[in-house]
Amino acid sequence: MRQESKLEKSKITVDFHVHSEYSSDSVTKIEDLAERARILGLGKLVITDHNTIKGALILKKRYPDFVIVGEEILTTRGEVLAFFVEEEIPRGLTPLETFRRLRDQGAFISLAHPYSYRRHGWLEEEMIEYGEFLDAIEIANARNTVSDNEKAAAFAAARGIPGTAGSDAHGLDELGRMTLRLAPFNSADELRRAVRAAEVVGSTSSRLVRITSRAAVLQKKLGFYHESDRDPDAERIAKGMEKNG
């Protein structure tokens, strides 16, 4: 049997689409995510809450070498996944303005769940139109259908666009369901290089996982749940304000 190369041994597994209690449709505590990620052996924990980086910032302060601050941003068209975010991007901007703001801070830009049109996915024409701004598109999302993932992977391969993969976890049990295996990275630029030789690992989740997010929405609407681990600094940093301002 061929001995595994040093490069292969050094690779890590990362879930690039994870939600916490700071998303409107999740009640998963951020500390529980960190603990579960360690148990699963994930090399990094990427938090991509909907239109906020507050929870990710809190966890980043505790585990600076392990946690990556990300965000899933709803534009006037589809949803954008961004990693290594330093300043929160508000929802409701045009795709072009969203991309501009992310580029200004050097963030890694991917498109969330293409072809999943009921979940703010992207049309092929749009992916072509915005291609110059993209570092990747999401080619494997555990909450997508197998068909949608296959279409996204084929589109990316045909155009030489790297792919990201993630569980789209809203519940703790979903974490790590779909991941990328790739070389270690500690910055957006290092990720841009590593993702080009990445391998998708995992499979799609049962459609029943959607009950988790729907139940979370209901709990919050009825006032039965409030985010824990609040940090007064997180909102100021997320909005790009001075820490002591």
HELIX and SHEET records of a PDB file:
HELIX    1   1 LYS A    6  SER A   10  1                                   5    
HELIX    2   2 ILE A   30  LEU A   40  1                                  11    
HELIX    3   3 LYS A   54  ARG A   62  1                                   9    
HELIX    4   4 PRO A   95  ASP A  104  1                                  10    
HELIX    5   5 TYR A  117  ARG A  119  5                                   3    
HELIX    6   6 GLU A  124  GLU A  129  1                                   6    
HELIX    7   7 GLY A  131  PHE A  133  5                                   3    
HELIX    8   8 VAL A  146  ARG A  159  1                                  14    
HELIX    9   9 LEU A  172  GLU A  174  5                                   3    
HELIX   10  10 ALA A  188  ALA A  194  1                                   7    
HELIX   11  11 VAL A  195  ALA A  197  5                                   3    
HELIX   12  12 ARG A  207  VAL A  209  5                                   3    
HELIX   13  13 ARG A  210  LYS A  221  1                                  12    
HELIX   14  14 PRO A  232  ALA A  238  1                                   7    
SHEET    1   A 9 GLY A 163  GLY A 166  0                                        
SHEET    2   A 9 ALA A 136  ASN A 141  1                                        
SHEET    3   A 9 PHE A 108  LEU A 111  1                                        
SHEET    4   A 9 GLU A  79  PHE A  83 -1                                        
SHEET    5   A 9 VAL A  67  LEU A  74 -1                                        
SHEET    6   A 9 LYS A  44  ILE A  47  1                                        
SHEET    7   A 9 ILE A  12  ASP A  15  1                                        
SHEET    8   A 9 MET A 178  LEU A 182 -1                                        
SHEET    9   A 9 GLU A 199  GLY A 202 -1                                        
END                                                                             
